[in-house]
Each structure stands twice: as C-alpha cells, then as structure tokens.
Amino acid sequence: MYPDFHYLVERLFGIDAPEWLGLFKTFGLFVALAFLAAAYVLVKDLKRKEEMGLMVPEFVTVEVGKPASPGELFWSALTGFILGYKVGGFWGNWQDISPNPMGYVFSLQGNFLVGIVGALIFGYLKYSEKKKEELPQPEQKRMAVYPHQRITEFVVIAMVAGLAGAKLFNAFETWDDFVRNPIENLLSSSGLTFYGGLITAAFAIAYYAKKHNIPIKHLADSFAPAMMLAYGIGRFGCHFAGDGDWGIFNSAYVTELNGTLRAAAPDAFIKALHTDPGYLARLIAEFGGVDKIPHLYAPAPGWLPDWLFAMNYPYNVNNEGMPIVDCIGTYCSVLPVAVFPTALWEAVTCIILFFILWSLRTRLKHGLHLSGIYLIMNGLERFLVEKIRVNYKYDWGILHPTQAEIISFVLIVFGICLLLLARDKRKAAL
C-alpha cells in the first residue's frame, strides 16, 4: 500500500524518496483528483443544459474601477498570513507533522515570521491588482453569470460541507472511539462516512442554488454522474492508502511474518490471528470474542487474481494489524489475515455506474429522473457491499442494520419515488 507520497514514490519507482514527501497523503491525492474529475464533468453537463435553455444566467451588477478597500486588503493579508504561518511551520518540523498533517493544519502551530511575510505579499498583490483596474470614475457594470461559471463555489461548498458531514456521521458510526478521543477523531485524515458528506453537501448546494435562482432539479441531474465518478475515484484512495475501509476477513489467505500473503487451510484463521496478541485483543474487544470475529472462507477462482478476493494491506495508513518484520518507518503494519478489498470493488463498480449515468443523461425526458437512478444505483451498491464490510450495527431486535444500510434503503426508496412522481410540466400547444 501507499499511505503517503514517500511510500508511493519509493515503491512505484524503486528509488530512495525524501522523507518530507510523507507530509502528502495518498488518500488526499485521490480526494483532490475526485473533486477535479467531478468538476470537469459537472461543467460539461451544465454547459449542455445552458445551451438547451434549461439553465439561464443570473444578472448581477458590479462596480469596477475602485481602489482596494481596507476590507479587501485586510482579508487578503489575513489569507496570506494564515498560509505563510502554516507553510512556514513545516520547515524543521515535518517529521512531527507527517503522521497527522490534518491535526497540524487545525492546530495553533506555525511560523509567525513567515506568516507576516505572507500577509505583506498577499496584501501588496491585492493592492497592485486593484490599482491596475482603477478608473478615474468607478463604473457600474451588469454581468451575466452562468451556472457553470460558479463551479469554484460549487466545489468549495461541496468540499467543506461534505468533509464536515463525513466526519460528523463517522463520529456517530464509531461513537465509542469518538468519545475516547474526539479531537483526534475529528482532525484525523481518515475516518470519513460518504453518506454523511453526501447529505450535508446536498443541502448546502441546494441552498446555494436556490439563492442564485439555479433550477435545483436540473442541477441535481448534472451532479448525479459527477458524484458517482468522485465516489469511485475516492474509493481508489481508500484502497491504495489502506485506510481501514475494507471488508470482513477472508480466512482463505493468511500473512507470513515478512508480510507476504499465502493461501491457507480453513483451520489457519485463528492461529494467524494469534500471531499478534495485541491486535487479537483489540478484535476480541470489538466483537466480543474470538468466535464472533466475522470471516468467510472464499478462495479466488483459478481464473481470477487473488488480490481481487484478498488483501492484507501492508504499510496501511492506519497501522492496523501486526508489525512487519525488519520494517523501519511510520507505517509498518500488515493484517495477519486477508480481508475482502471492498473499497476496490466499490471503486470499479462506481466508475462503471458513472459511464451508465453519463450515457443516460441525454435520454431521459423528465428532470430528477437521472437523480432518481443515481440514488437507486448508489443505494443498491452500498447496501450490497455492507453485507461484507466491517461496520457498527444497530440493535433493532431481529434487525441489525449498519448506518450505511439504513441510509441506502432510504435513498433507494427516495430514488424510486422520484422516478414515479417527478414529471416536467409541459406547456399546452397553442
């Protein structure tokens, strides 16, 4: 696995990578790629709908030619100070920051001197920019702003609201861990619940769209394939970083002391778990006994590679499992028994579903139908994969659903309702 860029460069290119590359996490790379890819397809579909007349621009009046105001200079300088303060703090401290960069970003640590330099630079740049545009007499201009031109706002809103919601819902899903250490849990770069991000981002985007008179039903249909694509790319990040978002144990494969995976007999499961007493104790505490640890014996068919059925996630970003012999570094753990690589399954599945949604977007007659299909596809995909993932289950008597299963079911029902009830009003022919 590749928990950060240091491991990524070394293992892909076989060279000695500088240690400071460990500041940049592999999962973060895939999250960034997910947002960029989603933004690209979203803009493409918004432009198509604008050409069809389904979306119209919002006309705004702006005043041009004014010098920089004190408020603009203040906020520019403040932005420069924060960036300089944080970036400057990396120098000389990257070894301590590397294991948890998110914790550093939200801490009070930094470099005050570099922050002052950043404030001066950003303040001057804003002053210089406004000076070049200054007119003898400021003018009022009326401008048309199309929905696709608001892509930066869409991405920022989705990112902020989505990450906040993903962290919040993850806290509910892993309540015991959250209560033990809430600050570390919230600031950790791992531990994100997709449906939490989806729900909070949807409400935030809907509010923004209503504020700017953007038809929500057409915007939702444009977002549907973009979100499916982003989710698929993000799941690749979960897999390659080894962030713990995997399935139950596949007891057909166990790990050697050197970290390699081999096929095993059914009775090797418990013995392999005893390889590391500390890891076994955590599993027993989590599931309530050795006999309750979820696993399934499922060797891969001869015509398929083993890694599609089993991964032991060496060097995973969560340091989950037993120590790897002779490993030196921050990430030196491997699972003693393989697990089903559900994140990889979801990534491939959602990329395929994206292409299906992308092909359907020009064929459906009514608004919100593509959104309904997205909700059904997403809900079914997640509901099925939950059957083999490790997650907290609620005790509802004879039912023991996970949080994701509950939300998946609701989304499927909501998607069906959209397909049955959503109809565009047609003007009567004259």
Secondary structure as GFF3:
##gff-version 3
##sequence-region A 1 430
A	DSSP	alpha_helix	5	13	.	.	.	ID=ss1
A	DSSP	three_ten_helix	19	23	.	.	.	ID=ss2
A	DSSP	alpha_helix	26	51	.	.	.	ID=ss3
A	DSSP	beta_strand	58	64	.	.	.	ID=ss4
A	DSSP	alpha_helix	70	90	.	.	.	ID=ss5
A	DSSP	alpha_helix	94	97	.	.	.	ID=ss6
A	DSSP	alpha_helix	101	105	.	.	.	ID=ss7
A	DSSP	alpha_helix	112	133	.	.	.	ID=ss8
A	DSSP	beta_strand	139	145	.	.	.	ID=ss9
A	DSSP	three_ten_helix	147	150	.	.	.	ID=ss10
A	DSSP	alpha_helix	151	173	.	.	.	ID=ss11
A	DSSP	alpha_helix	175	180	.	.	.	ID=ss12
A	DSSP	alpha_helix	182	187	.	.	.	ID=ss13
A	DSSP	alpha_helix	194	211	.	.	.	ID=ss14
A	DSSP	alpha_helix	216	241	.	.	.	ID=ss15
A	DSSP	beta_strand	249	255	.	.	.	ID=ss16
A	DSSP	beta_strand	261	263	.	.	.	ID=ss17
A	DSSP	alpha_helix	268	273	.	.	.	ID=ss18
A	DSSP	alpha_helix	277	287	.	.	.	ID=ss19
A	DSSP	three_ten_helix	290	292	.	.	.	ID=ss20
A	DSSP	beta_strand	295	296	.	.	.	ID=ss21
A	DSSP	three_ten_helix	306	308	.	.	.	ID=ss22
A	DSSP	beta_strand	322	323	.	.	.	ID=ss23
A	DSSP	beta_strand	333	334	.	.	.	ID=ss24
A	DSSP	beta_strand	337	339	.	.	.	ID=ss25
A	DSSP	alpha_helix	342	360	.	.	.	ID=ss26
A	DSSP	alpha_helix	369	385	.	.	.	ID=ss27
A	DSSP	three_ten_helix	386	388	.	.	.	ID=ss28
A	DSSP	alpha_helix	403	421	.	.	.	ID=ss29
###
